[in-house]
Amino acid sequence: MKRVFIAFVFSLFALSSFAQNLQVHYDFGEDRKMVTTTLEMFKPDKYGSTFFFVDFDYSSDSRNIDNGVSLAYWEIARSFKWNETQKFEPRIEFNSGKATGFQIENAWLAGGQYTFNNDDFSKILTVQANYKYIKDKHDASFQLTAVWGLHFMNRKLSFLGFADFWKEDMFWGTEYRFLTEPQIWYNINQNLSLGSEIEISNNFAEEGFLVCPTLAAKWTF
């Protein structure tokens, strides 16, 4: 549920300098059957932009008396620019979280991003290359990211997504992890959207390949 908002709000640059949304997803993935909420915010300014999101997973285990938040995760990133036409921007990022039964290690990233777009921002692609430090795991790792946004039917239909590939040693033996979360949204109006997300991963939450679809609603403030 993360970062796909960047691609959407880039297309709103000419209309607004600030945007945020709240998403609610029901996950149909095997052994998941849970609700996830995502709060995202993107704010550009003359020196760059700030982006953050916060994810909460809500336990669906009926055996758990405290059937509430089972995972909390957040990312915050800042990019930097020195003129309005700048395509390449240096960037920094911080990730952290906690889940029932395990800790998500703090991670610090630093690198750069380059954005490609057409004139009306209906098609946009941002690519990132980052040095990544993962506390108690890696002093020198890396992460490659792509974020995209495609808008059709006079922006009534939006196809958004991101893909991450990074190095992180896991207890089952792998060194490399992959995650992508394409989303499709039908924008009923400027505020309400209905759609779906498919989380596709390899060695992310568990060993091997995994596909987890959702049904979702989004409210853009």
Backbone hydrogen bonds in HBPLUS format (Angstrom, degrees):
<---DONOR---> <-ACCEPTOR-->    atom                        ^
c    i                          cat <-CA-CA->   ^        H-A-AA   ^      H-
h    n   atom  resd res      DA  || num        DHA   H-A  angle D-A-AA Bond
n    s   type  num  typ     dist DA aas  dist angle  dist       angle   num
A0006-ILE N   A0003-ARG O   3.17 MM   3  5.76 151.1  2.26 115.6 121.5     1
A0008-PHE N   A0005-PHE O   3.03 MM   3  5.09 117.8  2.43  97.4 113.1     2
A0009-VAL N   A0005-PHE O   2.96 MM   4  6.21 167.0  1.98 166.5 168.1     3
A0010-PHE N   A0006-ILE O   3.10 MM   4  6.24 147.2  2.21 151.1 158.8     4
A0011-SER N   A0008-PHE O   3.10 MM   3  5.56 133.8  2.32 106.1 117.1     5
A0012-LEU N   A0009-VAL O   2.91 MM   3  4.95 153.5  1.98 102.5 111.3     6
A0013-PHE N   A0010-PHE O   3.30 MM   3  5.44 167.4  2.32 111.4 111.9     7
A0015-LEU N   A0012-LEU O   2.81 MM   3  5.20 147.7  1.92 114.0 124.7     8
A0016-SER N   A0012-LEU O   2.94 MM   4  6.00 152.6  2.02 168.4 176.7     9
A0019-ALA N   A0042-PHE O   3.21 MM  23  5.67 157.0  2.27 162.6 167.8    10
A0042-PHE N   A0019-ALA O   3.00 MM  23  5.67 169.2  2.01 172.3 170.1    11
A0221-PHE N   A0020-GLN O   2.80 MM 201  5.54 154.0  1.86 150.4 159.3    12
A0021-ASN N   A0040-GLU O   3.01 MM  19  5.43 149.7  2.11 137.0 145.2    13
A0040-GLU N   A0021-ASN O   2.98 MM  19  5.43 166.5  1.99 157.2 161.5    14
A0022-LEU N   A0219-TRP O   2.92 MM 197  5.35 152.7  2.00 144.8 152.8    15
A0219-TRP N   A0022-LEU O   2.94 MM 197  5.35 161.5  1.97 149.9 155.4    16
A0023-GLN N   A0038-THR O   2.80 MM  15  5.03 163.9  1.83 149.8 155.4    17
A0038-THR N   A0023-GLN O   2.96 MM  15  5.03 155.6  2.02 137.3 142.5    18
A0024-VAL N   A0217-ALA O   2.95 MM 193  5.48 157.6  2.00 159.5 165.0    19
A0217-ALA N   A0024-VAL O   3.06 MM 193  5.48 149.0  2.16 145.2 154.7    20
A0025-HIS N   A0036-THR O   2.80 MM  11  5.13 169.1  1.82 159.4 163.1    21
A0036-THR N   A0025-HIS O   2.87 MM  11  5.13 157.8  1.92 145.7 152.3    22
A0026-TYR N   A0215-LEU O   2.86 MM 189  5.37 159.2  1.90 156.4 163.5    23
A0215-LEU N   A0026-TYR O   3.11 MM 189  5.37 145.8  2.23 139.0 147.9    24
A0027-ASP N   A0034-MET O   2.78 MM   7  5.31 173.5  1.78 169.8 169.2    25
A0028-PHE N   A0213-PRO O   2.80 MM 185  5.56 170.9  1.81 164.4 167.5    26
A0032-ARG N   A0029-GLY O   2.97 MM   3  5.21 148.2  2.07 138.1 132.0    27
A0058-TYR N   A0035-VAL O   2.91 MM  23  5.48 151.5  1.99 167.2 173.0    28
A0037-THR N   A0056-PHE O   2.97 MM  19  5.37 154.3  2.04 149.8 156.3    29
A0056-PHE N   A0037-THR O   2.96 MM  19  5.37 152.3  2.04 154.5 160.3    30
A0039-LEU N   A0054-VAL O   3.03 MM  15  5.31 159.2  2.07 146.9 152.5    31
A0054-VAL N   A0039-LEU O   2.90 MM  15  5.31 145.2  2.02 143.7 155.0    32
A0041-MET N   A0052-PHE O   2.92 MM  11  5.50 154.0  1.99 164.5 165.3    33
A0052-PHE N   A0041-MET O   3.02 MM  11  5.50 156.2  2.08 151.3 156.8    34
A0043-LYS N   A0050-THR O   2.89 MM   7  5.30 160.9  1.92 156.5 162.2    35
A0050-THR N   A0043-LYS O   2.95 MM   7  5.30 157.1  2.00 134.2 140.7    36
A0045-ASP N   A0048-GLY O   2.78 MM   3  5.42 163.9  1.81 155.5 153.0    37
A0048-GLY N   A0045-ASP O   3.18 MM   3  5.42 170.5  2.19 113.4 116.2    38
A0081-LYS N   A0047-TYR O   2.93 MM  34  5.18 151.5  2.02 116.1 117.6    39
A0049-SER N   A0079-SER O   3.20 MM  30  5.34 151.9  2.29 122.6 127.3    40
A0079-SER N   A0049-SER O   2.95 MM  30  5.34 161.3  1.99 151.9 158.1    41
A0051-PHE N   A0077-ALA O   2.92 MM  26  5.24 165.5  1.94 152.5 155.1    42
A0077-ALA N   A0051-PHE O   2.74 MM  26  5.24 161.4  1.78 162.4 167.0    43
A0053-PHE N   A0075-GLU O   3.04 MM  22  5.63 149.7  2.13 150.0 156.7    44
A0075-GLU N   A0053-PHE O   3.10 MM  22  5.63 154.2  2.17 152.8 159.6    45
A0055-ASP N   A0073-TYR O   2.75 MM  18  5.16 167.4  1.77 160.2 164.5    46
A0073-TYR N   A0055-ASP O   3.02 MM  18  5.16 157.2  2.07 146.4 149.5    47
A0057-ASP N   A0071-LEU O   2.93 MM  14  4.95 159.6  1.97 136.4 142.8    48
A0070-SER N   A0057-ASP O   2.76 MM  13  5.54 154.7  1.82 137.5 146.4    49
A0059-SER N   A0068-GLY O   2.69 MM   9  5.50 153.7  1.76 174.0 164.5    50
A0064-ASN N   A0061-ASP O   2.99 MM   3  5.49 162.2  2.02 116.0 121.9    51
A0068-GLY N   A0066-ASP O   2.83 MM   2  5.60 137.4  2.02 105.3  92.7    52
A0100-THR N   A0070-SER O   2.82 MM  30  5.32 152.1  1.90 160.7 158.8    53
A0072-ALA N   A0098-LYS O   2.86 MM  26  5.47 161.4  1.89 160.7 167.1    54
A0098-LYS N   A0072-ALA O   2.82 MM  26  5.47 153.9  1.89 156.5 165.0    55
A0074-TRP N   A0096-SER O   2.93 MM  22  5.76 167.0  1.94 171.6 172.8    56
A0096-SER N   A0074-TRP O   3.12 MM  22  5.76 154.5  2.19 162.5 166.9    57
A0076-ILE N   A0094-PHE O   3.02 MM  18  5.49 153.1  2.10 153.1 161.1    58
A0094-PHE N   A0076-ILE O   2.90 MM  18  5.49 154.0  1.97 157.5 166.1    59
A0078-ARG N   A0092-ILE O   2.93 MM  14  5.46 159.2  1.97 151.3 156.5    60
A0092-ILE N   A0078-ARG O   2.91 MM  14  5.46 151.3  1.99 150.5 159.8    61
A0080-PHE N   A0090-PRO O   2.89 MM  10  5.49 148.6  1.99 159.0 162.2    62
A0086-GLN N   A0083-ASN O   3.47 MM   3  5.62 167.6  2.48 109.2 111.6    63
A0115-THR N   A0087-LYS O   3.35 MM  28  5.55 148.7  2.46 127.1 135.0    64
A0089-GLU N   A0113-GLN O   2.85 MM  24  5.37 159.8  1.90 155.2 162.1    65
A0113-GLN N   A0089-GLU O   2.89 MM  24  5.37 148.3  1.99 141.4 151.6    66
A0091-ARG N   A0111-GLY O   2.95 MM  20  5.41 155.5  2.01 132.2 130.8    67
A0111-GLY N   A0091-ARG O   2.99 MM  20  5.41 164.8  2.02 148.9 150.8    68
A0093-GLU N   A0109-LEU O   2.93 MM  16  4.91 147.0  2.04 142.2 138.6    69
A0109-LEU N   A0093-GLU O   2.87 MM  16  4.91 165.6  1.89 144.2 144.5    70
A0095-ASN N   A0107-ALA O   2.90 MM  12  5.09 160.0  1.94 149.3 153.4    71
A0107-ALA N   A0095-ASN O   2.95 MM  12  5.09 155.1  2.01 147.7 148.3    72
A0104-ILE N   A0097-GLY O   3.34 MM   7  4.98 148.5  2.45 121.3 121.7    73
A0099-ALA N   A0102-PHE O   3.08 MM   3  5.46 157.9  2.13 166.3 168.2    74
A0102-PHE N   A0099-ALA O   3.17 MM   3  5.46 163.2  2.20 120.1 125.2    75
A0135-LYS N   A0106-ASN O   2.94 MM  29  5.56 162.0  1.97 161.5 167.1    76
A0108-TRP N   A0133-TYR O   2.86 MM  25  5.19 157.3  1.91 150.4 157.1    77
A0133-TYR N   A0108-TRP O   2.81 MM  25  5.19 169.8  1.82 160.7 164.1    78
A0110-ALA N   A0131-TYR O   3.03 MM  21  5.33 150.7  2.11 143.1 150.9    79
A0131-TYR N   A0110-ALA O   2.80 MM  21  5.33 169.5  1.81 156.3 152.6    80
A0112-GLY N   A0129-ALA O   3.11 MM  17  5.78 154.9  2.18 152.6 158.7    81
A0129-ALA N   A0112-GLY O   3.08 MM  17  5.78 157.8  2.14 161.8 168.3    82
A0114-TYR N   A0127-VAL O   2.93 MM  13  5.50 153.4  2.00 153.2 161.8    83
A0127-VAL N   A0114-TYR O   2.95 MM  13  5.50 161.6  1.98 156.3 158.4    84
A0116-PHE N   A0125-LEU O   2.72 MM   9  5.13 168.6  1.73 159.2 163.1    85
A0125-LEU N   A0116-PHE O   2.82 MM   9  5.13 158.7  1.86 153.7 156.5    86
A0118-ASN N   A0123-LYS O   3.16 MM   5  5.79 147.4  2.27 153.7 158.5    87
A0121-PHE N   A0118-ASN O   3.25 MM   3  5.31 163.7  2.27 108.3 112.7    88
A0151-HIS N   A0122-SER O   2.92 MM  29  5.05 145.8  2.04 150.6 154.1    89
A0124-ILE N   A0149-GLY O   3.01 MM  25  5.27 146.5  2.13 151.6 158.3    90
A0149-GLY N   A0124-ILE O   3.00 MM  25  5.27 148.1  2.11 148.4 147.9    91
A0126-THR N   A0147-VAL O   2.81 MM  21  5.14 165.0  1.83 156.7 161.8    92
A0147-VAL N   A0126-THR O   2.82 MM  21  5.14 156.2  1.88 151.8 159.1    93
A0128-GLN N   A0145-THR O   2.78 MM  17  4.98 159.2  1.82 154.9 155.3    94
A0145-THR N   A0128-GLN O   3.10 MM  17  4.98 165.7  2.12 133.8 137.2    95
A0130-ASN N   A0143-GLN O   2.96 MM  13  5.21 151.7  2.05 155.9 163.2    96
A0143-GLN N   A0130-ASN O   3.01 MM  13  5.21 147.6  2.12 142.4 144.6    97
A0132-LYS N   A0141-SER O   3.04 MM   9  4.81 164.8  2.06 114.1 112.3    98
A0141-SER N   A0132-LYS O   2.81 MM   9  4.81 147.1  1.92 150.2 158.0    99
A0134-ILE N   A0138-HIS O   2.93 MM   4  4.95 145.4  2.05 137.5 147.8   100
A0137-LYS N   A0134-ILE O   2.98 MM   3  5.38 156.0  2.04 137.9 135.6   101
A0138-HIS N   A0134-ILE O   2.90 MM   4  4.95 152.8  1.98 134.6 143.6   102
A0167-LYS N   A0142-PHE O   3.33 MM  25  6.01 153.3  2.41 153.4 156.6   103
A0144-LEU N   A0165-PHE O   2.86 MM  21  5.27 166.4  1.87 155.9 159.8   104
A0165-PHE N   A0144-LEU O   2.91 MM  21  5.27 148.7  2.01 153.5 161.0   105
A0146-ALA N   A0163-ALA O   2.97 MM  17  5.28 150.2  2.06 145.8 154.8   106
A0163-ALA N   A0146-ALA O   2.84 MM  17  5.28 141.8  1.99 149.3 157.2   107
A0148-TRP N   A0161-GLY O   2.90 MM  13  5.47 164.1  1.93 148.1 152.8   108
A0161-GLY N   A0148-TRP O   3.14 MM  13  5.47 143.0  2.29 151.4 144.1   109
A0150-LEU N   A0159-PHE O   2.86 MM   9  5.07 152.0  1.93 141.3 150.6   110
A0159-PHE N   A0150-LEU O   2.75 MM   9  5.07 168.3  1.76 157.5 161.7   111
A0152-PHE N   A0157-LEU O   2.78 MM   5  5.15 169.0  1.79 159.2 162.4   112
A0155-ARG N   A0152-PHE O   2.84 MM   3  5.03 116.0  2.25 103.8 120.8   113
A0156-LYS N   A0152-PHE O   3.10 MM   4  6.38 120.7  2.47 147.4 163.5   114
A0157-LEU N   A0152-PHE O   3.25 MM   5  5.15 174.7  2.25 138.9 137.4   115
A0156-LYS N   A0153-MET O   3.03 MM   3  5.34 151.1  2.12 107.6 116.5   116
A0187-ASN N   A0156-LYS O   2.67 MM  31  4.88 162.0  1.70 148.0 152.7   117
A0158-SER N   A0185-TRP O   2.93 MM  27  5.15 163.0  1.96 149.7 154.8   118
A0185-TRP N   A0158-SER O   2.86 MM  27  5.15 160.4  1.90 153.1 158.7   119
A0160-LEU N   A0183-GLN O   2.93 MM  23  5.13 148.2  2.03 141.2 150.2   120
A0183-GLN N   A0160-LEU O   2.67 MM  23  5.13 167.2  1.69 156.0 155.0   121
A0181-GLU N   A0162-PHE O   3.16 MM  19  5.82 149.3  2.26 148.3 156.2   122
A0164-ASP N   A0179-LEU O   2.73 MM  15  5.24 165.0  1.75 161.0 166.3   123
A0179-LEU N   A0164-ASP O   3.01 MM  15  5.24 157.4  2.06 147.7 151.0   124
A0166-TRP N   A0177-ARG O   3.07 MM  11  5.54 162.0  2.11 152.1 157.8   125
A0177-ARG N   A0166-TRP O   2.88 MM  11  5.54 165.2  1.90 164.9 168.8   126
A0168-GLU N   A0175-GLU O   2.71 MM   7  5.18 148.8  1.80 136.7 146.6   127
A0170-MET N   A0174-THR O   3.10 MM   4  5.64 154.6  2.17 161.2 161.8   128
A0173-GLY N   A0170-MET O   2.94 MM   3  5.58 164.1  1.97 120.9 124.7   129
A0178-PHE N   A0202-ASN O   3.12 MM  24  5.16 156.5  2.17 147.7 151.8   130
A0202-ASN N   A0178-PHE O   2.99 MM  24  5.16 158.3  2.04 139.0 140.0   131
A0180-THR N   A0200-ILE O   2.89 MM  20  5.34 153.3  1.97 156.6 164.8   132
A0200-ILE N   A0180-THR O   2.89 MM  20  5.34 172.5  1.90 165.0 167.3   133
A0198-ILE N   A0182-PRO O   3.11 MM  16  5.83 158.1  2.16 162.8 169.7   134
A0184-ILE N   A0196-SER O   2.97 MM  12  5.54 158.6  2.01 156.5 162.9   135
A0196-SER N   A0184-ILE O   3.00 MM  12  5.54 150.9  2.09 150.8 160.1   136
A0186-TYR N   A0194-LEU O   2.78 MM   8  5.39 169.6  1.79 159.6 162.2   137
A0194-LEU N   A0186-TYR O   3.07 MM   8  5.39 158.8  2.11 145.2 147.8   138
A0188-ILE N   A0192-LEU O   2.93 MM   4  5.65 125.0  2.24 142.1 158.3   139
A0189-ASN N   A0192-LEU O   3.41 MM   3  5.61 158.7  2.46 146.0 148.2   140
A0220-THR N   A0191-ASN O   2.73 MM  29  4.60 160.4  1.77 133.7 140.4   141
A0193-SER N   A0218-LYS O   2.88 MM  25  5.03 152.7  1.95 150.1 153.7   142
A0218-LYS N   A0193-SER O   2.82 MM  25  5.03 156.4  1.88 151.8 151.6   143
A0195-GLY N   A0216-ALA O   2.99 MM  21  5.24 167.1  2.00 143.6 142.5   144
A0216-ALA N   A0195-GLY O   2.90 MM  21  5.24 157.7  1.95 145.8 140.1   145
A0214-THR N   A0197-GLU O   2.73 MM  17  5.20 133.9  1.94 158.1 166.8   146
A0199-GLU N   A0212-CYS O   2.87 MM  13  4.97 167.9  1.88 141.4 137.2   147
A0212-CYS N   A0199-GLU O   2.81 MM  13  4.97 156.5  1.86 144.2 152.0   148
A0201-SER N   A0210-LEU O   2.94 MM   9  5.28 164.1  1.97 154.7 158.8   149
A0210-LEU N   A0201-SER O   2.90 MM   9  5.28 154.1  1.97 150.0 151.2   150
A0203-ASN N   A0208-GLY O   2.86 MM   5  4.94 163.4  1.89 132.7 133.5   151
